[in-house]
Amino acid sequence: MPTLIKSIKQQQESLSAAEKQIAKYIIQNPDLIPNMTTKELSTKTGVSEASIVRFCKSIGMGSFKSFKLALVRDLTIAEMNITDVTNLQKNDSPYDLFQKVIQVNKFAIDSCTDSMNKKELDAAVTTIKSAKKIVFFGVGGSSIAAVDAHYKFTRLGYHSITSLDFHHLLTVIPYLEKGDVFIAISTSGMTKDVIELAQFAQKTGATVIAITNLDKSTLHKLADINLCTPNVERDFRIGSIPSRMTQLTIIDTLYMSVFHQIGDKVIKHYHDARNEMEKLRR
């Protein structure tokens, strides 16, 4: 059972009558809560939206959004976190794991809705659209998202740069200028190499956009724009699976958003590239 649900059970007796109604529904239907609004939960429980807000505060959460994010993380860790090292002892068949990978990735992507700030996303798209150079950087599992982003924005005609070599990027960043963008990708927001390059990029006048978890991490605090991902994995894990999917979802969103704004200017180049690729097919 998820830790947060256990905590709610333990606190039930100290709650008001309306809050107990909410607690009862959440305990019985924890998987439904992350995709619900306060209005929907109010209808299901027969209490006011104000009671839901009070319930969240009574159990130590600042808001319903914070509660949902905590529950998402708890459910993922408790029920579906196939990347937890403790699962090494499980005897799941390959097909069982196939089903779990699908489930955990779907859950992670759905959770992105609650962690994303619309204004920050709009600001990121506006900033990227007018940039001359865009540098993408991530370490470990996050480097996959950086490479994917580099590939996509190169197709859009941007001077897009990425590298797995920290020292190589140290030689690239001094050429950034005001209006250029450094996109720092880190699940924890605490990766030293990512933070140091982000700070270096800021000194040039470039805008730093962070793709990182919804925590007040070092990267989150220093970034000019934050595109937050939900907490869907433990820091100590077998490998990055759901966290990588959340990063790729944000990269795809940025790519499609910019493409929709400048597509008329680049579509001919897409067709030209497509025609050449077709000639190479055997």
matplotlib code that plots the C-alpha trace (Angstrom):
import matplotlib.pyplot as plt

x = [0.0, 1.3, 2.8, 0.6, -2.6, -1.3, -0.7, -4.3, -5.7, -3.7, -5.0, -8.7, -9.9, -8.6, -10.4, -13.7, -16.8, -16.4, -12.7, -13.4, -15.7, -12.8, -10.3, -12.6, -13.0, -9.2, -8.3, -10.8, -9.8, -6.2, -5.6, -8.4, -7.3, -4.3, -6.5, -9.3, -10.1, -11.3, -14.7, -14.8, -13.7, -16.2, -19.0, -17.8, -17.6, -20.5, -18.5, -17.5, -14.3, -13.3, -13.4, -11.0, -8.6, -8.9, -8.4, -5.1, -3.9, -5.0, -2.8, 0.2, -0.2, -0.3, -2.7, -4.7, -2.1, 0.7, -1.3, -1.9, 1.8, 2.7, 0.2, 1.4, 4.9, 3.8, 1.6, 4.5, 7.0, 4.7, 2.9, 4.6, 8.2, 9.8, 13.1, 13.4, 16.5, 14.3, 12.4, 15.5, 14.1, 10.7, 10.0, 8.0, 8.0, 9.1, 5.5, 4.6, 7.4, 6.2, 2.8, 4.4, 6.6, 3.6, 1.7, 4.5, 5.2, 1.6, 1.2, 4.4, 3.2, -0.3, 1.3, 3.1, -0.2, 0.0, 3.6, 3.6, 3.1, 1.4, 3.0, 6.5, 5.8, 4.6, 7.7, 10.0, 8.5, 8.7, 12.3, 13.4, 11.6, 13.7, 17.0, 20.0, 21.8, 20.3, 22.5, 21.0, 22.8, 22.0, 24.0, 23.2, 19.6, 18.9, 21.4, 18.9, 16.5, 19.3, 20.3, 16.7, 16.1, 19.3, 18.1, 14.7, 15.7, 18.4, 15.6, 13.9, 17.0, 18.3, 22.0, 21.5, 24.3, 24.7, 27.6, 28.2, 31.5, 31.4, 34.7, 33.7, 30.6, 32.9, 34.5, 31.1, 29.3, 31.5, 30.1, 26.5, 25.0, 21.9, 18.9, 20.5, 19.3, 20.8, 18.4, 19.5, 18.0, 18.3, 15.7, 17.1, 18.1, 21.3, 23.7, 26.9, 27.9, 24.5, 24.4, 27.9, 27.2, 23.9, 25.6, 28.3, 25.7, 23.8, 27.0, 27.0, 23.5, 21.9, 18.5, 18.6, 15.6, 15.5, 13.7, 13.7, 11.5, 9.0, 11.3, 13.1, 16.4, 19.6, 18.8, 15.2, 16.2, 18.9, 16.9, 15.2, 12.4, 11.3, 9.5, 8.8, 8.5, 6.6, 8.5, 8.0, 11.2, 13.5, 16.9, 18.6, 17.2, 18.1, 17.7, 15.7, 12.4, 9.4, 11.5, 13.0, 9.5, 8.5, 11.6, 10.9, 7.3, 8.4, 11.0, 8.3, 6.0, 8.6, 9.4, 5.8, 5.0, 7.9, 7.2, 3.6, 4.8, 7.6, 6.5, 5.7, 9.4, 10.9, 8.4, 10.1, 13.4, 11.5, 10.3, 13.7, 15.2, 12.4, 13.0, 16.7, 16.0, 13.6, 16.3, 18.6, 16.1, 16.8]
y = [0.0, 3.5, 5.4, 8.4, 6.3, 4.7, 8.2, 9.2, 6.1, 6.9, 10.5, 9.7, 10.0, 13.6, 14.7, 16.5, 14.7, 16.1, 15.3, 11.8, 11.4, 12.6, 10.3, 7.3, 7.9, 8.4, 5.3, 3.2, 4.9, 6.1, 5.4, 7.8, 10.9, 12.1, 12.7, 14.5, 18.1, 19.4, 19.8, 16.2, 15.0, 17.2, 15.6, 12.1, 12.6, 14.9, 17.6, 21.2, 22.1, 24.1, 20.9, 19.3, 22.2, 21.9, 18.2, 18.6, 21.1, 18.8, 16.0, 18.3, 19.3, 22.9, 22.3, 19.7, 19.9, 19.1, 16.3, 14.8, 15.0, 13.3, 10.6, 10.1, 9.6, 7.3, 5.1, 4.8, 3.8, 1.5, -0.2, 0.2, 1.3, -1.5, 0.4, 0.1, -2.0, -4.0, -5.4, -7.4, -10.3, -10.4, -13.3, -11.5, -13.1, -11.0, -10.5, -9.4, -6.8, -5.7, -4.9, -3.1, -1.0, 0.1, 0.9, 2.8, 4.9, 5.8, 6.8, 9.0, 10.8, 11.3, 12.8, 15.5, 17.4, 18.2, 19.3, 21.6, 25.3, 26.7, 30.1, 28.6, 26.4, 29.4, 31.4, 28.5, 28.2, 31.9, 32.0, 29.0, 30.2, 33.4, 31.7, 31.5, 28.8, 26.1, 23.9, 20.8, 18.9, 16.0, 13.3, 9.6, 8.8, 12.5, 12.6, 10.6, 13.5, 15.9, 14.0, 13.6, 17.3, 18.2, 16.0, 17.5, 21.1, 20.6, 19.5, 22.8, 24.7, 25.8, 25.9, 23.0, 21.7, 18.8, 16.6, 13.9, 15.6, 18.2, 19.7, 20.1, 22.1, 24.3, 25.4, 25.9, 28.0, 31.1, 31.6, 31.9, 35.3, 37.0, 35.4, 32.0, 29.1, 26.5, 23.7, 21.8, 18.3, 16.6, 14.5, 15.4, 18.9, 18.3, 16.9, 18.9, 19.0, 20.2, 22.9, 24.2, 24.4, 26.1, 28.7, 29.3, 29.8, 32.4, 34.4, 34.8, 36.2, 33.0, 31.9, 28.7, 26.4, 23.5, 20.2, 18.8, 17.4, 19.6, 20.1, 23.2, 21.8, 23.8, 23.6, 24.6, 27.7, 29.0, 28.4, 31.3, 29.0, 25.7, 22.9, 20.6, 16.8, 14.8, 12.7, 9.2, 7.3, 6.9, 8.5, 5.1, 2.9, 0.1, 2.6, 5.6, 4.5, 6.6, 9.7, 9.5, 9.4, 12.6, 14.4, 13.1, 14.3, 17.8, 17.8, 16.6, 19.4, 22.0, 20.7, 20.5, 24.0, 25.6, 23.7, 24.9, 28.5, 28.4, 25.4, 27.4, 28.4, 25.0, 22.6, 22.8, 21.6, 18.7, 17.7, 18.0, 15.8, 13.3, 13.1, 12.5, 9.7, 8.0, 8.0, 6.1, 3.3, 0.0]
z = [0.0, -0.9, 2.1, 1.5, 1.7, 4.9, 6.3, 5.4, 7.2, 10.3, 10.4, 9.6, 13.2, 13.5, 10.4, 10.1, 8.8, 5.3, 5.3, 6.3, 3.3, 1.1, 2.8, 2.4, -1.3, -1.9, 0.1, -2.0, -5.4, -5.2, -8.9, -10.0, -8.0, -10.1, -13.1, -11.2, -10.5, -7.2, -8.8, -9.9, -6.5, -4.9, -7.0, -6.2, -2.4, -1.9, -0.2, -1.2, -3.1, -0.1, 2.0, -0.4, 0.0, 3.8, 3.6, 1.8, 4.4, 7.2, 5.9, 5.4, 1.7, 0.6, -2.2, -4.1, -6.9, -4.5, -3.1, -6.5, -7.4, -4.1, -4.7, -8.3, -7.0, -4.2, -6.5, -9.0, -6.3, -4.4, -7.3, -10.6, -10.2, -12.1, -12.0, -8.2, -7.3, -4.9, -7.9, -8.9, -6.8, -8.6, -10.9, -13.6, -17.0, -20.1, -21.0, -17.4, -17.6, -21.1, -19.6, -16.6, -18.9, -20.8, -17.6, -15.9, -19.1, -19.6, -16.0, -16.2, -19.3, -17.9, -14.8, -16.9, -17.0, -13.3, -13.2, -16.3, -15.9, -19.0, -18.7, -18.4, -21.5, -23.5, -22.5, -23.5, -26.9, -27.5, -26.4, -28.5, -31.6, -31.7, -30.7, -33.1, -31.2, -28.9, -26.7, -25.2, -22.3, -20.1, -18.3, -18.2, -19.0, -19.6, -22.4, -24.5, -24.4, -25.3, -28.4, -29.5, -29.1, -31.0, -33.9, -34.0, -33.8, -36.4, -38.7, -38.0, -39.3, -35.9, -35.0, -32.5, -30.4, -28.0, -26.8, -24.2, -23.5, -20.7, -21.7, -25.3, -24.3, -22.2, -25.5, -27.1, -24.4, -24.6, -28.2, -26.9, -26.8, -25.5, -27.1, -27.4, -25.3, -23.1, -22.3, -19.2, -18.7, -15.3, -13.5, -10.0, -10.8, -8.8, -11.5, -11.0, -14.7, -15.8, -13.2, -13.9, -17.7, -17.0, -14.8, -17.4, -20.1, -18.0, -17.8, -21.6, -21.5, -22.8, -21.4, -19.4, -19.7, -17.3, -17.8, -14.3, -11.6, -9.8, -6.8, -5.6, -6.8, -7.6, -11.3, -10.7, -8.7, -11.2, -14.4, -16.2, -17.3, -15.7, -17.6, -14.7, -14.9, -12.2, -9.7, -11.1, -10.1, -7.2, -7.5, -7.1, -9.8, -12.3, -15.2, -16.4, -17.9, -16.8, -16.1, -19.6, -21.1, -19.3, -20.7, -24.2, -23.9, -23.2, -26.0, -28.4, -27.2, -27.7, -31.2, -32.3, -30.9, -32.7, -35.9, -35.9, -35.7, -38.3, -40.4, -43.5, -43.7, -43.4, -45.0, -48.4, -46.7, -45.2, -48.6, -50.1, -47.4, -47.9, -51.6, -51.2, -48.6, -51.0, -53.7, -51.4, -50.7, -52.4]

ax = plt.figure().add_subplot(projection="3d")
ax.plot(x, y, z, "-o")
ax.set_aspect("equal")
plt.show()
